[in-house]
Amino acid sequence: MTTQDYDKSFLPDLMENLGFATDFAVNGCGIGADAFYDFLIVSKVAKQIETKSPVFICGCSGTELVLTVFERVGYNGNIPETPLGFVRFDRSPEYWAGWITAFYQWKSGLTFSRIRELIAFHDIINMYYPLHEAPEDKFIDVMNSLIEKRQKDLPA
């Protein structure tokens, strides 16, 4: 299943927001990366991104995105008292994984849910070395190869 893409001019904002969201959820709130990605899907925020919701494409920060996801799934775990004050000046592997996954979803047209069925989010984080400095198209090629292999391995 593929999704309709939104205007490319919004893509950098979404990539940054999903990067910050993933970094904040994992490193600021201490939730596992796969769990956060699953929450993103279950909360329907991922679906709203896919269906061009301006609120989640460019209308909120990464921190606000996380807080919305947590609220929708009823997660009350380790959320910092001042979550809007969580600021990092470096880019973690988790940030990159959120950032590049937003790009991959837009470019491939696959739903976030379908990507998750085929590739665990921690596997994307593990691609940080060596792909974080490679052009985005290199990541696309690697993901497409992995997905093609996984689809062949799935029972018909």
Backbone as JSON Lines, residues from 0, in Angstrom:
{"i":0,"aa":"M","n":[0.84,-1.17,0.0],"ca":[0.0,0.0,0.0],"c":[0.89,1.24,0.0]}
{"i":1,"aa":"T","n":[0.58,2.18,-0.83],"ca":[1.33,3.43,-0.86],"c":[0.42,4.58,-0.47]}
{"i":2,"aa":"T","n":[1.06,5.69,-0.16],"ca":[0.31,6.86,0.26],"c":[0.5,7.98,-0.74]}
{"i":3,"aa":"Q","n":[-0.41,8.93,-0.71],"ca":[-0.24,10.13,-1.51],"c":[0.82,10.99,-0.85]}
{"i":4,"aa":"D","n":[1.72,11.52,-1.63],"ca":[2.73,12.38,-1.04],"c":[2.2,13.8,-0.88]}
{"i":5,"aa":"Y","n":[2.8,14.52,0.03],"ca":[2.48,15.92,0.24],"c":[3.54,16.74,-0.45]}
{"i":6,"aa":"D","n":[3.32,18.02,-0.54],"ca":[4.24,18.91,-1.24],"c":[5.65,18.79,-0.66]}
{"i":7,"aa":"K","n":[6.62,18.63,-1.53],"ca":[8.01,18.45,-1.11],"c":[8.52,19.61,-0.27]}
{"i":8,"aa":"S","n":[7.94,20.79,-0.41],"ca":[8.42,21.93,0.37],"c":[8.22,21.73,1.87]}
{"i":9,"aa":"F","n":[7.3,20.83,2.26],"ca":[7.07,20.54,3.67],"c":[7.99,19.45,4.21]}
{"i":10,"aa":"L","n":[8.65,18.72,3.32],"ca":[9.44,17.57,3.73],"c":[10.56,17.93,4.72]}
{"i":11,"aa":"P","n":[11.34,18.98,4.51],"ca":[12.4,19.27,5.49],"c":[11.87,19.51,6.91]}
{"i":12,"aa":"D","n":[10.73,20.18,7.03],"ca":[10.14,20.39,8.36],"c":[9.75,19.06,8.99]}
{"i":13,"aa":"L","n":[9.1,18.21,8.23],"ca":[8.69,16.92,8.77],"c":[9.9,16.08,9.14]}
{"i":14,"aa":"M","n":[10.91,16.06,8.3],"ca":[12.11,15.28,8.59],"c":[12.74,15.74,9.9]}
{"i":15,"aa":"E","n":[12.86,17.04,10.05],"ca":[13.44,17.58,11.28],"c":[12.57,17.24,12.49]}
{"i":16,"aa":"N","n":[11.27,17.43,12.35],"ca":[10.37,17.16,13.48],"c":[10.37,15.69,13.88]}
{"i":17,"aa":"L","n":[10.35,14.79,12.9],"ca":[10.38,13.37,13.25],"c":[11.75,12.98,13.81]}
{"i":18,"aa":"G","n":[12.79,13.63,13.35],"ca":[14.12,13.41,13.93],"c":[14.17,13.85,15.38]}
{"i":19,"aa":"F","n":[13.73,15.07,15.65],"ca":[13.71,15.56,17.03],"c":[12.78,14.73,17.89]}
{"i":20,"aa":"A","n":[11.64,14.33,17.35],"ca":[10.68,13.53,18.1],"c":[11.31,12.21,18.53]}
{"i":21,"aa":"T","n":[11.95,11.54,17.61],"ca":[12.56,10.25,17.93],"c":[13.66,10.42,18.96]}
{"i":22,"aa":"D","n":[14.5,11.43,18.79],"ca":[15.56,11.69,19.74],"c":[14.99,11.98,21.13]}
{"i":23,"aa":"F","n":[13.96,12.83,21.2],"ca":[13.35,13.18,22.47],"c":[12.7,11.96,23.13]}
{"i":24,"aa":"A","n":[11.97,11.19,22.36],"ca":[11.29,10.01,22.92],"c":[12.3,9.02,23.49]}
{"i":25,"aa":"V","n":[13.35,8.74,22.72],"ca":[14.32,7.73,23.13],"c":[15.28,8.27,24.18]}
{"i":26,"aa":"N","n":[15.91,9.4,23.9],"ca":[16.96,9.91,24.79],"c":[16.45,10.83,25.88]}
{"i":27,"aa":"G","n":[15.32,11.48,25.67],"ca":[14.76,12.35,26.69],"c":[13.78,11.65,27.61]}
{"i":28,"aa":"C","n":[13.02,10.71,27.04],"ca":[11.97,10.02,27.81],"c":[12.33,8.58,28.14]}
{"i":29,"aa":"G","n":[13.37,8.07,27.51],"ca":[13.85,6.72,27.82],"c":[13.02,5.58,27.28]}
{"i":30,"aa":"I","n":[12.19,5.84,26.3],"ca":[11.39,4.77,25.69],"c":[12.22,4.13,24.57]}
{"i":31,"aa":"G","n":[12.02,2.87,24.35],"ca":[12.73,2.19,23.27],"c":[12.32,2.72,21.91]}
{"i":32,"aa":"A","n":[13.24,2.72,20.99],"ca":[12.98,3.27,19.65],"c":[11.86,2.5,18.94]}
{"i":33,"aa":"D","n":[11.87,1.19,19.02],"ca":[10.81,0.4,18.38],"c":[9.46,0.68,19.03]}
{"i":34,"aa":"A","n":[9.45,0.84,20.35],"ca":[8.2,1.14,21.05],"c":[7.67,2.51,20.61]}
{"i":35,"aa":"F","n":[8.54,3.49,20.5],"ca":[8.07,4.8,20.06],"c":[7.51,4.73,18.64]}
{"i":36,"aa":"Y","n":[8.2,4.04,17.76],"ca":[7.72,3.92,16.38],"c":[6.36,3.22,16.35]}
{"i":37,"aa":"D","n":[6.21,2.19,17.18],"ca":[4.91,1.51,17.27],"c":[3.84,2.47,17.79]}
{"i":38,"aa":"F","n":[4.17,3.27,18.8],"ca":[3.23,4.26,19.33],"c":[2.85,5.26,18.25]}
{"i":39,"aa":"L","n":[3.81,5.66,17.43],"ca":[3.55,6.6,16.34],"c":[2.48,6.04,15.41]}
{"i":40,"aa":"I","n":[2.55,4.76,15.14],"ca":[1.59,4.1,14.27],"c":[0.23,3.92,14.97]}
{"i":41,"aa":"V","n":[0.26,3.38,16.17],"ca":[-0.99,3.11,16.91],"c":[-1.75,4.39,17.2]}
{"i":42,"aa":"S","n":[-1.05,5.47,17.47],"ca":[-1.69,6.75,17.8],"c":[-2.39,7.38,16.6]}
{"i":43,"aa":"K","n":[-2.14,6.85,15.42],"ca":[-2.67,7.37,14.16],"c":[-1.97,8.66,13.7]}
{"i":44,"aa":"V","n":[-0.93,9.09,14.42],"ca":[-0.17,10.26,13.98],"c":[0.53,9.95,12.66]}
{"i":45,"aa":"A","n":[1.09,8.75,12.53],"ca":[1.75,8.37,11.28],"c":[0.76,8.44,10.12]}
{"i":46,"aa":"K","n":[-0.46,7.93,10.33],"ca":[-1.48,7.97,9.28],"c":[-1.84,9.41,8.93]}
{"i":47,"aa":"Q","n":[-1.88,10.28,9.93],"ca":[-2.21,11.68,9.66],"c":[-1.09,12.38,8.88]}
{"i":48,"aa":"I","n":[0.14,11.98,9.11],"ca":[1.24,12.51,8.3],"c":[1.05,12.06,6.85]}
{"i":49,"aa":"E","n":[0.76,10.78,6.69],"ca":[0.58,10.22,5.34],"c":[-0.59,10.86,4.59]}
{"i":50,"aa":"T","n":[-1.59,11.3,5.32],"ca":[-2.76,11.9,4.67],"c":[-2.7,13.42,4.7]}
{"i":51,"aa":"K","n":[-1.51,13.94,4.82],"ca":[-1.21,15.37,4.64],"c":[-1.74,16.28,5.74]}
{"i":52,"aa":"S","n":[-1.87,15.81,6.97],"ca":[-2.32,16.67,8.05],"c":[-1.27,17.75,8.31]}
{"i":53,"aa":"P","n":[-1.63,19.01,8.12],"ca":[-0.66,20.08,8.33],"c":[-0.2,20.17,9.79]}
{"i":54,"aa":"V","n":[-1.02,19.71,10.71],"ca":[-0.63,19.74,12.13],"c":[0.65,18.95,12.34]}
{"i":55,"aa":"F","n":[0.75,17.77,11.74],"ca":[1.9,16.91,11.98],"c":[2.99,17.04,10.93]}
{"i":56,"aa":"I","n":[2.67,17.59,9.79],"ca":[3.71,17.78,8.77],"c":[4.56,19.01,9.1]}
{"i":57,"aa":"C","n":[3.92,20.09,9.51],"ca":[4.7,21.31,9.76],"c":[4.15,22.17,10.89]}
{"i":58,"aa":"G","n":[3.09,21.72,11.58],"ca":[2.43,22.57,12.56],"c":[2.8,22.34,14.01]}
{"i":59,"aa":"C","n":[3.72,21.42,14.27],"ca":[4.12,21.21,15.66],"c":[5.61,20.85,15.7]}
{"i":60,"aa":"S","n":[6.18,20.99,16.86],"ca":[7.59,20.64,17.04],"c":[7.71,19.14,17.26]}
{"i":61,"aa":"G","n":[8.93,18.66,17.23],"ca":[9.15,17.25,17.52],"c":[8.71,16.87,18.92]}
{"i":62,"aa":"T","n":[8.96,17.75,19.87],"ca":[8.53,17.51,21.25],"c":[7.01,17.45,21.34]}
{"i":63,"aa":"E","n":[6.34,18.37,20.69],"ca":[4.88,18.36,20.69],"c":[4.34,17.1,20.02]}
{"i":64,"aa":"L","n":[5.01,16.65,18.98],"ca":[4.61,15.42,18.3],"c":[4.67,14.25,19.27]}
{"i":65,"aa":"V","n":[5.77,14.15,20.03],"ca":[5.93,13.07,21.01],"c":[4.83,13.14,22.06]}
{"i":66,"aa":"L","n":[4.6,14.33,22.6],"ca":[3.59,14.47,23.65],"c":[2.2,14.09,23.13]}
{"i":67,"aa":"T","n":[1.91,14.41,21.89],"ca":[0.63,14.03,21.29],"c":[0.54,12.51,21.15]}
{"i":68,"aa":"V","n":[1.6,11.89,20.66],"ca":[1.63,10.43,20.52],"c":[1.42,9.78,21.89]}
{"i":69,"aa":"F","n":[2.17,10.23,22.89],"ca":[2.06,9.64,24.23],"c":[0.65,9.8,24.78]}
{"i":70,"aa":"E","n":[0.07,10.97,24.59],"ca":[-1.3,11.21,25.08],"c":[-2.29,10.28,24.41]}
{"i":71,"aa":"R","n":[-2.16,10.12,23.1],"ca":[-3.11,9.29,22.35],"c":[-3.03,7.81,22.71]}
{"i":72,"aa":"V","n":[-1.84,7.35,23.1],"ca":[-1.72,5.93,23.44],"c":[-1.79,5.7,24.95]}
{"i":73,"aa":"G","n":[-1.92,6.77,25.71],"ca":[-2.03,6.65,27.16],"c":[-0.73,6.34,27.86]}
{"i":74,"aa":"Y","n":[0.39,6.72,27.26],"ca":[1.71,6.47,27.86],"c":[2.02,7.57,28.86]}
{"i":75,"aa":"N","n":[2.31,7.17,30.09],"ca":[2.63,8.14,31.15],"c":[3.99,7.86,31.75]}
{"i":76,"aa":"G","n":[4.89,7.35,30.96],"ca":[6.21,6.96,31.45],"c":[7.07,8.13,31.85]}
{"i":77,"aa":"N","n":[8.32,8.0,31.63],"ca":[9.34,8.94,32.07],"c":[9.4,10.18,31.17]}
{"i":78,"aa":"I","n":[8.45,11.08,31.33],"ca":[8.43,12.31,30.54],"c":[9.04,13.42,31.39]}
{"i":79,"aa":"P","n":[10.08,14.09,30.91],"ca":[10.71,15.15,31.7],"c":[9.69,16.21,32.12]}
{"i":80,"aa":"E","n":[9.91,16.81,33.31],"ca":[8.99,17.84,33.81],"c":[8.9,19.02,32.87]}
{"i":81,"aa":"T","n":[9.99,19.35,32.22],"ca":[10.0,20.46,31.26],"c":[10.38,19.92,29.89]}
{"i":82,"aa":"P","n":[9.48,19.16,29.26],"ca":[9.83,18.52,27.99],"c":[10.18,19.51,26.89]}
{"i":83,"aa":"L","n":[9.61,20.7,26.93],"ca":[9.93,21.67,25.88],"c":[11.34,22.21,26.04]}
{"i":84,"aa":"G","n":[11.96,21.93,27.18],"ca":[13.33,22.37,27.4],"c":[14.37,21.35,26.99]}
{"i":85,"aa":"F","n":[13.93,20.19,26.47],"ca":[14.87,19.17,26.03],"c":[15.48,19.61,24.7]}
{"i":86,"aa":"V","n":[16.72,20.04,24.76],"ca":[17.37,20.53,23.55],"c":[18.73,19.86,23.44]}
{"i":87,"aa":"R","n":[19.01,19.36,22.27],"ca":[20.34,18.8,21.98],"c":[20.9,19.56,20.78]}
{"i":88,"aa":"F","n":[22.18,19.73,20.82],"ca":[22.81,20.44,19.71],"c":[23.55,19.49,18.78]}
{"i":89,"aa":"D","n":[23.61,18.24,19.16],"ca":[24.19,17.23,18.28],"c":[23.05,16.43,17.66]}
{"i":90,"aa":"R","n":[23.36,15.63,16.72],"ca":[22.35,14.81,16.05],"c":[22.66,13.35,16.36]}
{"i":91,"aa":"S","n":[21.82,12.75,17.17],"ca":[22.01,11.37,17.59],"c":[21.63,10.4,16.47]}
{"i":92,"aa":"P","n":[22.03,9.14,16.6],"ca":[21.57,8.13,15.64],"c":[20.03,8.04,15.61]}
{"i":93,"aa":"E","n":[19.39,8.26,16.75],"ca":[17.93,8.23,16.8],"c":[17.33,9.4,16.02]}
{"i":94,"aa":"Y","n":[17.93,10.57,16.15],"ca":[17.48,11.73,15.36],"c":[17.58,11.39,13.88]}
{"i":95,"aa":"W","n":[18.74,10.9,13.47],"ca":[18.96,10.58,12.05],"c":[17.94,9.55,11.57]}
{"i":96,"aa":"A","n":[17.67,8.53,12.4],"ca":[16.73,7.48,11.98],"c":[15.33,8.06,11.77]}
{"i":97,"aa":"G","n":[14.87,8.93,12.64],"ca":[13.57,9.58,12.44],"c":[13.57,10.45,11.2]}
{"i":98,"aa":"W","n":[14.64,11.21,11.04],"ca":[14.81,12.13,9.93],"c":[14.79,11.37,8.6]}
{"i":99,"aa":"I","n":[15.6,10.31,8.51],"ca":[15.71,9.58,7.24],"c":[14.47,8.72,6.97]}
{"i":100,"aa":"T","n":[13.8,8.26,8.02],"ca":[12.58,7.48,7.83],"c":[11.47,8.36,7.25]}
{"i":101,"aa":"A","n":[11.4,9.61,7.71],"ca":[10.42,10.54,7.13],"c":[10.71,10.73,5.65]}
{"i":102,"aa":"F","n":[11.98,10.86,5.3],"ca":[12.37,11.0,3.89],"c":[12.0,9.74,3.11]}
{"i":103,"aa":"Y","n":[12.32,8.58,3.67],"ca":[12.05,7.32,2.97],"c":[10.55,7.13,2.75]}
{"i":104,"aa":"Q","n":[9.76,7.43,3.76],"ca":[8.32,7.27,3.64],"c":[7.79,8.16,2.52]}
{"i":105,"aa":"W","n":[8.25,9.4,2.49],"ca":[7.8,10.33,1.46],"c":[8.24,9.84,0.07]}
{"i":106,"aa":"K","n":[9.49,9.46,-0.04],"ca":[10.05,9.07,-1.34],"c":[9.46,7.75,-1.85]}
{"i":107,"aa":"S","n":[9.28,6.78,-0.94],"ca":[8.81,5.46,-1.36],"c":[7.29,5.4,-1.51]}
{"i":108,"aa":"G","n":[6.59,6.22,-0.75],"ca":[5.13,6.15,-0.74],"c":[4.58,5.02,0.11]}
{"i":109,"aa":"L","n":[5.47,4.22,0.72],"ca":[5.0,3.18,1.63],"c":[4.47,3.82,2.9]}
{"i":110,"aa":"T","n":[3.53,3.19,3.53],"ca":[3.04,3.71,4.81],"c":[4.11,3.45,5.88]}
{"i":111,"aa":"F","n":[4.06,4.25,6.94],"ca":[4.96,4.02,8.07],"c":[4.73,2.62,8.63]}
{"i":112,"aa":"S","n":[3.48,2.19,8.64],"ca":[3.13,0.88,9.15],"c":[3.77,-0.23,8.3]}
{"i":113,"aa":"R","n":[3.71,-0.08,6.99],"ca":[4.31,-1.1,6.11],"c":[5.82,-1.13,6.27]}
{"i":114,"aa":"I","n":[6.43,0.04,6.38],"ca":[7.87,0.09,6.61],"c":[8.2,-0.68,7.89]}
{"i":115,"aa":"R","n":[7.42,-0.45,8.94],"ca":[7.64,-1.1,10.24],"c":[7.45,-2.62,10.13]}
{"i":116,"aa":"E","n":[6.51,-3.07,9.33],"ca":[6.3,-4.51,9.15],"c":[7.53,-5.17,8.55]}
{"i":117,"aa":"L","n":[8.25,-4.43,7.73],"ca":[9.37,-5.0,6.98],"c":[10.73,-4.74,7.61]}
{"i":118,"aa":"I","n":[10.87,-3.62,8.3],"ca":[12.16,-3.23,8.87],"c":[11.93,-2.71,10.29]}
{"i":119,"aa":"A","n":[12.55,-3.34,11.27],"ca":[12.45,-2.85,12.65],"c":[13.14,-1.49,12.74]}
{"i":120,"aa":"F","n":[12.57,-0.61,13.55],"ca":[13.14,0.73,13.64],"c":[14.56,0.7,14.19]}
{"i":121,"aa":"H","n":[14.85,-0.2,15.1],"ca":[16.23,-0.27,15.61],"c":[17.21,-0.65,14.5]}
{"i":122,"aa":"D","n":[16.74,-1.37,13.49],"ca":[17.61,-1.69,12.34],"c":[17.94,-0.43,11.55]}
{"i":123,"aa":"I","n":[17.0,0.49,11.47],"ca":[17.28,1.77,10.79],"c":[18.29,2.56,11.61]}
{"i":124,"aa":"I","n":[18.11,2.6,12.92],"ca":[19.1,3.28,13.78],"c":[20.48,2.68,13.59]}
{"i":125,"aa":"N","n":[20.54,1.36,13.48],"ca":[21.83,0.69,13.3],"c":[22.49,0.99,11.95]}
{"i":126,"aa":"M","n":[21.74,1.58,11.04],"ca":[22.32,1.99,9.75],"c":[23.02,3.35,9.84]}
{"i":127,"aa":"Y","n":[22.93,3.98,11.0],"ca":[23.55,5.3,11.18],"c":[25.01,5.28,10.72]}
{"i":128,"aa":"Y","n":[25.76,4.27,11.19],"ca":[27.12,4.05,10.67],"c":[27.0,2.95,9.64]}
{"i":129,"aa":"P","n":[27.27,3.16,8.43],"ca":[27.99,4.23,7.78],"c":[27.12,5.21,6.99]}
{"i":130,"aa":"L","n":[25.79,5.09,7.06],"ca":[24.94,5.81,6.1],"c":[24.6,7.25,6.49]}
{"i":131,"aa":"H","n":[24.89,7.69,7.72],"ca":[24.44,9.02,8.1],"c":[25.13,10.14,7.33]}
{"i":132,"aa":"E","n":[26.27,9.87,6.75],"ca":[26.94,10.9,5.94],"c":[26.78,10.65,4.44]}
{"i":133,"aa":"A","n":[26.1,9.6,4.1],"ca":[25.88,9.27,2.68],"c":[24.7,10.09,2.15]}
{"i":134,"aa":"P","n":[24.63,10.27,0.86],"ca":[23.45,10.94,0.28],"c":[22.19,10.13,0.6]}
{"i":135,"aa":"E","n":[21.07,10.83,0.69],"ca":[19.8,10.17,1.02],"c":[19.48,9.05,0.03]}
{"i":136,"aa":"D","n":[19.85,9.23,-1.23],"ca":[19.57,8.2,-2.23],"c":[20.28,6.88,-1.93]}
{"i":137,"aa":"K","n":[21.42,6.94,-1.28],"ca":[22.12,5.71,-0.88],"c":[21.28,4.96,0.15]}
{"i":138,"aa":"F","n":[20.71,5.69,1.12],"ca":[19.82,5.06,2.1],"c":[18.62,4.44,1.4]}
{"i":139,"aa":"I","n":[18.05,5.16,0.44],"ca":[16.91,4.65,-0.32],"c":[17.27,3.32,-0.96]}
{"i":140,"aa":"D","n":[18.44,3.26,-1.6],"ca":[18.87,2.02,-2.24],"c":[19.01,0.87,-1.24]}
{"i":141,"aa":"V","n":[19.62,1.16,-0.09],"ca":[19.81,0.13,0.93],"c":[18.46,-0.35,1.46]}
{"i":142,"aa":"M","n":[17.57,0.59,1.79],"ca":[16.25,0.22,2.3],"c":[15.47,-0.58,1.26]}
{"i":143,"aa":"N","n":[15.49,-0.14,0.02],"ca":[14.76,-0.87,-1.02],"c":[15.28,-2.3,-1.16]}
{"i":144,"aa":"S","n":[16.59,-2.47,-1.08],"ca":[17.17,-3.82,-1.15],"c":[16.74,-4.67,0.02]}
{"i":145,"aa":"L","n":[16.78,-4.1,1.23],"ca":[16.35,-4.84,2.42],"c":[14.88,-5.21,2.34]}
{"i":146,"aa":"I","n":[14.07,-4.26,1.93],"ca":[12.63,-4.51,1.84],"c":[12.32,-5.56,0.78]}
{"i":147,"aa":"E","n":[13.0,-5.46,-0.35],"ca":[12.79,-6.46,-1.4],"c":[13.14,-7.85,-0.89]}
{"i":148,"aa":"K","n":[14.25,-7.97,-0.18],"ca":[14.65,-9.27,0.38],"c":[13.64,-9.75,1.4]}
{"i":149,"aa":"R","n":[13.19,-8.88,2.29],"ca":[12.22,-9.28,3.32],"c":[10.89,-9.69,2.7]}
{"i":150,"aa":"Q","n":[10.48,-8.99,1.65],"ca":[9.21,-9.35,1.01],"c":[9.29,-10.72,0.36]}
{"i":151,"aa":"K","n":[10.46,-11.06,-0.17],"ca":[10.64,-12.39,-0.76],"c":[10.62,-13.48,0.31]}
{"i":152,"aa":"D","n":[11.09,-13.13,1.52],"ca":[11.15,-14.09,2.62],"c":[9.81,-14.31,3.3]}
{"i":153,"aa":"L","n":[8.86,-13.38,3.08],"ca":[7.54,-13.5,3.72],"c":[6.74,-14.6,3.04]}
{"i":154,"aa":"P","n":[5.92,-15.32,3.83],"ca":[5.07,-16.34,3.22],"c":[4.03,-15.67,2.31]}
{"i":155,"aa":"A","n":[3.7,-16.35,1.26],"ca":[2.74,-15.79,0.28],"c":[1.33,-15.79,0.78]}
